[in-house]
Amino acid sequence: MAESIRLEVVTPEQAVIDEDAQIVVAPGSLGEFGVLIGHTPFLTSLKVGTLYYKDVNGDERHLFVSGGFAEALPDKVTVLAESAERRRDIDAERAKAAMERATERLEKKDENIDYVRAQAALDRAMHRLKLLGTIK
C-alpha cells in the first residue's frame, strides 16, 4: 500500500471526514486541484462543488462542499467548508425543492429579489443533484 495523506473536512457544525486517503481532489476557486503525500504546502479558497478522494483501500469517495478553504501540507489536507455532505447524506428531495425555488426566483422580474443569492442557491442545489446522479 502506498503512503497515505490525512484528510480532515470540517464545517462549523461538525467534523465530516477524518481519515487517511491516497489522493484528495477538491474544487479550488482557481480550478480543481489534487494532493498526494509529500505535496508542497499551500492554502486556497474553495468554490461550490465535489471533493473526492480515494480511501486507503482504493475506493473513491465523494462529498459536496459549499465553499470554504483548503490547506495542503505534505502529510495532511484540511478543508474548512461552509457546508459539506457525504453523498449518502444528501437529501435529494430537499435539493430538488431548493433548485425549483431558486429557478423561480431567477425567472421573476422583481427588484426585491437578490439574484446573486438565488444563483448561489441554484448552484448548490445543482451540484448536490449532480453528485447524486439525478441531473447531468
Backbone as a chain_set.jsonl record, in Angstrom:
{"seq": "MAESIRLEVVTPEQAVIDEDAQIVVAPGSLGEFGVLIGHTPFLTSLKVGTLYYKDVNGDERHLFVSGGFAEALPDKVTVLAESAERRRDIDAERAKAAMERATERLEKKDENIDYVRAQAALDRAMHRLKLLGTIK", "coords": {"N": [[0.847, -1.186, 0.0], [0.522, 2.224, -0.816], [1.883, 5.234, 0.633], [-0.164, 7.269, 2.769], [-2.238, 10.205, 2.958], [-3.5, 12.438, 5.375], [-6.883, 13.339, 5.628], [-8.99, 15.879, 6.542], [-12.174, 17.152, 6.891], [-14.058, 19.799, 7.805], [-16.892, 21.474, 9.114], [-18.692, 24.386, 10.344], [-20.48, 23.142, 12.038], [-19.758, 20.429, 12.422], [-17.332, 17.698, 12.318], [-16.761, 16.25, 9.312], [-15.259, 14.475, 7.721], [-12.527, 12.476, 8.651], [-9.983, 10.91, 7.975], [-7.571, 8.638, 6.463], [-6.197, 9.006, 3.177], [-5.456, 8.164, -0.243], [-5.287, 9.981, -2.323], [-6.454, 13.324, -2.714], [-8.891, 15.326, -4.189], [-10.068, 18.493, -4.966], [-12.462, 21.222, -5.392], [-11.021, 23.947, -6.167], [-11.002, 27.564, -5.994], [-9.683, 28.622, -8.151], [-9.615, 26.559, -9.856], [-9.825, 22.961, -10.161], [-7.928, 20.921, -7.932], [-5.398, 18.531, -7.018], [-4.077, 16.507, -4.381], [-1.346, 14.732, -3.181], [0.568, 12.564, -0.996], [3.334, 14.253, 0.431], [3.024, 16.663, -0.854], [3.632, 20.061, -1.873], [3.237, 22.668, 0.469], [0.251, 24.646, 0.57], [-2.377, 27.133, 0.526], [-5.76, 27.638, -0.202], [-8.806, 29.042, -1.502], [-12.103, 27.628, -1.761], [-14.577, 26.645, -4.147], [-18.084, 26.06, -4.723], [-18.801, 22.663, -5.099], [-17.697, 19.296, -5.9], [-15.802, 17.362, -3.752], [-13.476, 14.826, -3.949], [-11.987, 11.712, -3.006], [-9.603, 9.033, -2.723], [-9.886, 6.341, -0.649], [-7.895, 4.464, 1.758], [-8.182, 1.879, 0.85], [-8.508, 2.16, -1.808], [-11.0, 2.827, -2.728], [-13.2, 5.121, -4.246], [-14.428, 8.076, -2.881], [-16.995, 10.528, -2.437], [-17.934, 13.922, -1.758], [-20.072, 16.707, -1.219], [-19.143, 20.076, -1.233], [-19.517, 23.355, -0.02], [-18.077, 25.929, -0.736], [-15.4, 27.613, 1.119], [-12.223, 26.897, 2.637], [-9.054, 25.382, 1.871], [-6.238, 23.711, 3.149], [-3.211, 22.485, 2.219], [-0.753, 20.3, 3.259], [2.402, 18.571, 3.481], [1.687, 16.069, 4.581], [-1.007, 16.146, 5.143], [-4.38, 17.207, 4.475], [-6.493, 19.799, 5.095], [-9.795, 20.799, 5.172], [-11.842, 23.492, 5.496], [-15.022, 23.991, 5.427], [-17.973, 25.751, 4.4], [-20.308, 24.303, 4.258], [-20.673, 20.76, 4.134], [-21.327, 17.616, 2.741], [-21.581, 14.13, 2.745], [-22.128, 11.944, -0.012], [-24.134, 10.055, 0.572], [-25.565, 11.378, 2.516], [-26.955, 13.428, 1.391], [-30.012, 14.995, 0.84], [-32.141, 14.289, -1.56], [-34.725, 15.142, -2.32], [-35.001, 17.543, -0.949], [-32.936, 19.011, -2.141], [-33.9, 19.114, -4.783], [-36.224, 20.639, -4.389], [-35.042, 23.024, -3.51], [-33.678, 23.751, -5.824], [-35.819, 24.208, -7.565], [-37.108, 26.386, -6.271], [-35.085, 28.348, -6.406], [-34.803, 28.589, -9.182], [-37.316, 29.6, -9.877], [-37.198, 32.104, -8.578], [-35.113, 33.313, -9.994], [-36.264, 33.582, -12.498], [-38.177, 35.516, -12.186], [-39.051, 38.953, -12.572], [-38.417, 40.919, -10.508], [-37.553, 43.561, -8.479], [-36.98, 43.236, -5.807], [-35.812, 40.83, -5.375], [-32.954, 39.032, -4.525], [-30.737, 38.378, -6.727], [-28.135, 37.362, -6.906], [-27.887, 35.826, -4.608], [-29.923, 33.976, -5.126], [-28.874, 32.724, -7.406], [-26.621, 31.529, -6.283], [-27.846, 29.716, -4.552], [-29.089, 28.08, -6.428], [-26.838, 27.03, -7.72], [-25.676, 25.498, -5.604], [-27.718, 23.59, -5.144], [-27.825, 22.323, -7.651], [-25.25, 21.191, -7.831], [-25.373, 19.355, -5.733], [-27.358, 17.62, -6.706], [-26.147, 16.733, -9.063], [-24.043, 15.267, -7.984], [-25.456, 13.193, -6.882], [-26.276, 12.027, -9.173], [-28.663, 12.648, -10.318], [-29.108, 14.745, -12.063], [-27.428, 15.973, -15.017]], "CA": [[0.0, 0.0, 0.0], [1.251, 3.49, -0.87], [1.704, 6.092, 1.796], [-1.433, 7.986, 2.724], [-2.304, 11.572, 3.449], [-4.656, 12.598, 6.254], [-7.901, 14.265, 5.139], [-9.974, 16.36, 7.514], [-13.159, 18.09, 6.358], [-14.758, 20.317, 8.968], [-17.82, 22.588, 8.931], [-18.939, 24.999, 11.647], [-21.314, 22.269, 12.864], [-19.255, 19.078, 12.693], [-16.251, 17.105, 11.538], [-17.435, 15.391, 8.342], [-14.297, 13.44, 7.33], [-11.242, 12.449, 9.35], [-9.445, 9.601, 7.629], [-6.438, 8.619, 5.55], [-6.553, 8.897, 1.765], [-4.343, 8.056, -1.185], [-5.297, 11.236, -3.074], [-7.595, 14.203, -2.451], [-9.128, 16.26, -5.29], [-11.068, 19.441, -4.479], [-12.805, 22.308, -6.32], [-10.428, 25.226, -5.79], [-11.617, 28.715, -6.652], [-8.97, 28.842, -9.415], [-9.641, 25.305, -10.594], [-9.703, 21.732, -9.384], [-6.552, 20.556, -7.599], [-5.208, 17.243, -6.369], [-2.996, 16.478, -3.4], [-0.784, 13.438, -2.799], [1.533, 12.64, 0.1], [4.537, 14.995, 0.098], [2.693, 17.849, -1.652], [4.1, 21.368, -1.431], [2.188, 23.351, 1.23], [-0.445, 25.804, 0.011], [-3.694, 27.46, 1.068], [-6.598, 28.152, -1.279], [-10.243, 29.076, -1.271], [-12.86, 26.611, -2.489], [-15.883, 27.016, -4.682], [-19.084, 25.007, -4.6], [-18.516, 21.545, -5.982], [-17.492, 17.965, -5.348], [-14.485, 16.93, -3.315], [-13.415, 13.371, -3.923], [-10.72, 11.145, -2.555], [-9.527, 7.575, -2.68], [-9.523, 5.91, 0.69], [-6.708, 3.597, 1.785], [-8.495, 0.65, 0.111], [-8.632, 2.492, -3.219], [-12.384, 3.155, -3.07], [-13.399, 6.546, -4.435], [-15.481, 8.666, -2.037], [-17.371, 11.86, -2.889], [-18.777, 14.738, -0.909], [-20.397, 18.046, -1.667], [-18.638, 21.167, -0.392], [-20.07, 24.644, -0.39], [-17.121, 26.983, -0.434], [-14.539, 27.467, 2.274], [-10.785, 26.965, 2.412], [-8.303, 24.127, 1.988], [-4.816, 23.826, 3.407], [-2.484, 21.263, 1.899], [0.561, 20.137, 3.852], [2.973, 17.339, 2.923], [1.082, 14.85, 5.117], [-2.38, 16.384, 5.591], [-5.233, 18.189, 3.814], [-7.578, 20.252, 5.964], [-10.809, 21.583, 4.475], [-12.793, 24.207, 6.341], [-16.097, 24.257, 4.472], [-19.206, 26.346, 4.907], [-21.115, 23.1, 4.476], [-20.141, 19.584, 3.451], [-22.197, 16.452, 2.917], [-21.261, 12.918, 2.003], [-23.174, 11.635, -0.998], [-25.233, 9.321, 1.218], [-26.295, 12.265, 3.424], [-27.675, 14.463, 0.641], [-31.453, 14.797, 0.728], [-32.458, 14.591, -2.955], [-35.975, 15.907, -2.415], [-34.708, 18.899, -0.468], [-32.133, 19.655, -3.181], [-34.798, 19.398, -5.912], [-37.081, 21.756, -3.995], [-34.2, 24.229, -3.493], [-33.418, 24.099, -7.22], [-37.059, 24.775, -8.115], [-37.298, 27.721, -5.673], [-34.08, 29.258, -6.956], [-35.144, 28.813, -10.589], [-38.476, 30.507, -9.893], [-36.736, 33.446, -8.21], [-34.294, 33.859, -11.076], [-37.115, 33.869, -13.648], [-39.023, 36.672, -11.883], [-38.507, 40.294, -12.839], [-38.788, 41.646, -9.288], [-36.376, 44.26, -7.946], [-36.753, 42.852, -4.411], [-35.166, 39.521, -5.326], [-31.496, 39.037, -4.523], [-30.402, 37.437, -7.784], [-26.857, 36.718, -6.6], [-28.198, 34.793, -3.619], [-30.713, 32.943, -5.799], [-27.962, 31.974, -8.272], [-25.787, 30.697, -5.398], [-28.705, 28.609, -4.094], [-29.255, 27.189, -7.576], [-25.547, 26.331, -7.876], [-25.539, 24.476, -4.551], [-28.7, 22.523, -5.398], [-27.439, 21.577, -8.853], [-24.077, 20.366, -7.522], [-25.827, 18.214, -4.925], [-28.088, 16.69, -7.58], [-25.154, 16.114, -9.953], [-23.321, 14.275, -7.196], [-26.359, 12.055, -6.736], [-26.549, 11.455, -10.496], [-30.034, 12.969, -10.67], [-29.03, 15.591, -13.252], [-26.072, 15.979, -15.614]], "C": [[0.883, 1.237, 0.0], [1.01, 4.278, 0.405], [0.406, 6.865, 1.645], [-1.281, 9.38, 3.32], [-3.564, 11.687, 4.299], [-5.596, 13.629, 5.657], [-8.85, 14.6, 6.274], [-10.868, 17.371, 6.814], [-14.044, 18.494, 7.528], [-15.682, 21.449, 8.538], [-18.005, 23.256, 10.295], [-19.736, 24.092, 12.594], [-20.654, 20.958, 13.271], [-18.005, 18.738, 11.886], [-16.912, 16.08, 10.617], [-16.54, 14.217, 7.948], [-13.05, 13.595, 8.188], [-10.66, 11.06, 9.119], [-8.26, 9.739, 6.678], [-6.93, 8.404, 4.127], [-5.289, 8.747, 0.939], [-4.158, 9.353, -1.96], [-6.556, 12.005, -2.697], [-7.688, 15.171, -3.621], [-10.284, 17.162, -4.873], [-11.297, 20.565, -5.491], [-12.25, 23.652, -5.845], [-11.07, 26.373, -6.547], [-10.933, 29.048, -7.981], [-8.911, 27.58, -10.272], [-9.452, 24.119, -9.668], [-8.232, 21.422, -9.128], [-6.528, 19.214, -6.901], [-4.005, 17.285, -5.453], [-2.642, 15.027, -3.089], [0.155, 13.647, -1.626], [2.788, 13.375, -0.391], [4.292, 16.266, -0.702], [3.293, 19.114, -1.033], [2.962, 22.063, -0.68], [1.567, 24.519, 0.45], [-1.795, 25.958, 0.689], [-4.502, 28.056, -0.072], [-8.053, 28.219, -0.83], [-10.902, 28.019, -2.158], [-14.125, 27.217, -3.058], [-16.842, 25.851, -4.44], [-18.742, 23.888, -5.579], [-18.336, 20.239, -5.242], [-16.032, 17.768, -4.981], [-14.511, 15.415, -3.377], [-12.029, 12.921, -3.511], [-10.784, 9.637, -2.677], [-9.099, 7.205, -1.272], [-8.353, 4.931, 0.622], [-6.933, 2.268, 1.064], [-8.622, 0.893, -1.39], [-10.046, 2.807, -3.667], [-12.532, 4.67, -3.171], [-14.605, 7.004, -3.62], [-15.731, 10.096, -2.501], [-18.14, 12.597, -1.798], [-18.938, 16.117, -1.504], [-19.768, 19.033, -0.696], [-19.176, 22.481, -0.938], [-19.114, 25.741, 0.058], [-16.286, 26.688, 0.798], [-13.087, 27.583, 1.88], [-10.172, 25.575, 2.559], [-6.846, 24.464, 2.236], [-4.193, 22.479, 3.101], [-1.108, 21.34, 2.548], [1.137, 18.834, 3.3], [2.304, 16.049, 3.397], [-0.397, 14.995, 5.486], [-3.073, 17.417, 4.71], [-6.352, 18.517, 4.786], [-8.505, 21.133, 5.148], [-11.739, 22.171, 5.52], [-13.899, 24.683, 5.409], [-17.284, 24.915, 5.151], [-20.229, 25.247, 5.191], [-20.482, 21.976, 3.678], [-21.045, 18.401, 3.771], [-21.651, 15.281, 2.109], [-22.424, 12.641, 1.059], [-24.386, 10.995, -0.317], [-26.089, 10.201, 2.126], [-27.082, 13.354, 2.708], [-29.135, 14.069, 0.511], [-31.875, 15.246, -0.677], [-33.716, 15.447, -3.09], [-35.772, 17.351, -1.982], [-33.901, 19.669, -1.517], [-32.992, 20.004, -4.393], [-35.688, 20.596, -5.601], [-36.29, 23.068, -3.983], [-33.912, 24.693, -4.919], [-34.651, 24.759, -7.838], [-37.308, 26.186, -7.579], [-36.331, 28.732, -6.289], [-34.387, 29.586, -8.414], [-36.312, 29.778, -10.712], [-38.056, 31.938, -9.574], [-35.961, 34.091, -9.356], [-35.125, 34.237, -12.299], [-37.999, 35.093, -13.429], [-38.296, 37.97, -12.221], [-38.936, 41.211, -11.68], [-37.533, 42.262, -8.687], [-36.061, 43.893, -6.501], [-36.047, 41.502, -4.271], [-33.653, 39.697, -5.394], [-31.044, 37.958, -5.509], [-29.084, 36.715, -7.534], [-27.081, 35.571, -5.611], [-28.98, 33.636, -4.252], [-29.82, 32.09, -6.712], [-27.068, 31.051, -7.442], [-26.584, 29.492, -4.895], [-28.906, 27.591, -5.224], [-27.979, 26.377, -7.807], [-25.399, 25.201, -6.863], [-26.472, 23.298, -4.817], [-28.285, 21.674, -6.595], [-26.216, 20.7, -8.593], [-24.454, 19.16, -6.668], [-26.501, 17.17, -5.817], [-27.15, 16.016, -8.589], [-24.4, 15.023, -9.23], [-24.165, 13.019, -7.009], [-26.645, 11.367, -8.069], [-27.959, 11.727, -10.969], [-30.098, 13.84, -11.913], [-27.604, 15.528, -13.789], [-25.471, 17.333, -15.561]], "O": [[1.875, 1.298, 0.726], [0.065, 4.022, 1.151], [-0.067, 7.091, 0.531], [-0.346, 9.68, 4.062], [-4.589, 11.091, 3.968], [-5.149, 14.69, 5.222], [-9.439, 13.711, 6.889], [-10.383, 18.33, 6.215], [-14.69, 17.657, 8.158], [-15.315, 22.28, 7.707], [-17.521, 22.737, 11.301], [-19.673, 24.258, 13.812], [-20.948, 20.423, 14.34], [-17.673, 19.405, 10.906], [-17.554, 15.143, 11.093], [-17.014, 13.085, 7.852], [-12.578, 14.708, 8.422], [-10.814, 10.157, 9.942], [-7.986, 10.821, 6.158], [-7.929, 7.725, 3.89], [-4.2, 9.144, 1.356], [-3.034, 9.778, -2.224], [-7.593, 11.412, -2.398], [-6.687, 15.772, -4.01], [-11.346, 16.681, -4.478], [-10.445, 20.831, -6.339], [-12.958, 24.411, -5.182], [-11.625, 26.173, -7.627], [-11.536, 29.687, -8.843], [-8.228, 27.549, -11.296], [-8.98, 24.258, -8.54], [-7.387, 21.632, -9.999], [-7.505, 18.806, -6.273], [-3.037, 18.002, -5.707], [-3.507, 14.208, -2.778], [0.501, 14.783, -1.298], [3.248, 13.137, -1.508], [5.241, 16.886, -1.181], [3.439, 19.211, 0.185], [1.826, 22.046, -1.152], [2.262, 25.271, -0.233], [-2.29, 25.038, 1.34], [-3.995, 28.887, -0.826], [-8.464, 27.532, 0.105], [-10.337, 27.581, -3.16], [-14.671, 28.179, -2.518], [-16.428, 24.78, -3.998], [-18.433, 24.14, -6.744], [-18.767, 20.093, -4.098], [-15.138, 17.982, -5.801], [-15.462, 14.788, -2.911], [-11.043, 13.645, -3.65], [-11.86, 9.04, -2.727], [-8.086, 7.688, -0.766], [-7.878, 4.609, -0.467], [-5.966, 1.597, 0.702], [-8.818, -0.048, -2.159], [-10.281, 3.033, -4.854], [-12.061, 5.411, -2.309], [-15.67, 6.388, -3.668], [-14.804, 10.795, -2.909], [-18.888, 11.999, -1.024], [-18.059, 16.624, -2.201], [-19.849, 18.854, 0.519], [-19.275, 22.684, -2.148], [-19.315, 26.389, 1.085], [-16.444, 25.649, 1.439], [-12.744, 28.272, 0.919], [-10.694, 24.715, 3.268], [-6.287, 25.375, 1.624], [-4.595, 21.456, 3.656], [-0.393, 22.33, 2.399], [0.396, 18.058, 2.695], [2.346, 15.04, 2.693], [-0.981, 14.084, 6.071], [-2.452, 18.377, 4.254], [-7.071, 17.629, 5.246], [-8.068, 22.092, 4.512], [-12.342, 21.454, 6.318], [-13.729, 25.665, 4.687], [-17.563, 24.669, 6.325], [-20.916, 25.258, 6.213], [-19.83, 22.217, 2.662], [-21.47, 18.21, 4.91], [-21.303, 15.428, 0.937], [-23.557, 13.054, 1.306], [-25.527, 11.358, -0.601], [-27.209, 9.827, 2.474], [-27.799, 14.122, 3.349], [-29.454, 12.947, 0.119], [-31.955, 16.444, -0.949], [-33.753, 16.377, -3.897], [-36.318, 18.271, -2.591], [-34.158, 20.85, -1.752], [-32.831, 21.078, -4.973], [-35.883, 21.466, -6.449], [-36.805, 24.106, -4.398], [-33.904, 25.893, -5.192], [-34.533, 25.755, -8.553], [-37.675, 27.082, -8.339], [-36.727, 29.841, -6.648], [-34.248, 30.734, -8.835], [-36.296, 30.673, -11.558], [-38.507, 32.878, -10.227], [-36.138, 35.274, -9.648], [-34.733, 35.122, -13.06], [-38.519, 35.653, -14.394], [-37.07, 38.047, -12.155], [-39.714, 42.148, -11.864], [-36.56, 41.559, -8.417], [-34.976, 44.209, -6.014], [-35.723, 41.085, -3.159], [-33.145, 40.436, -6.237], [-30.979, 36.778, -5.167], [-28.94, 35.556, -7.923], [-26.528, 34.483, -5.77], [-28.731, 32.468, -3.953], [-29.99, 30.873, -6.782], [-26.789, 29.923, -7.849], [-26.059, 28.381, -4.823], [-28.892, 26.383, -4.988], [-28.042, 25.174, -8.06], [-25.039, 24.081, -7.223], [-26.06, 22.141, -4.723], [-28.384, 20.448, -6.556], [-26.153, 19.575, -9.089], [-23.916, 18.069, -6.857], [-26.236, 15.974, -5.69], [-27.346, 14.85, -8.93], [-24.143, 13.962, -9.8], [-23.635, 11.908, -6.982], [-27.189, 10.263, -8.1], [-28.416, 11.104, -11.927], [-31.014, 13.709, -12.725], [-26.689, 15.083, -13.097], [-24.343, 17.526, -16.014]]}, "num_chains": 1, "name": "protein.A"}
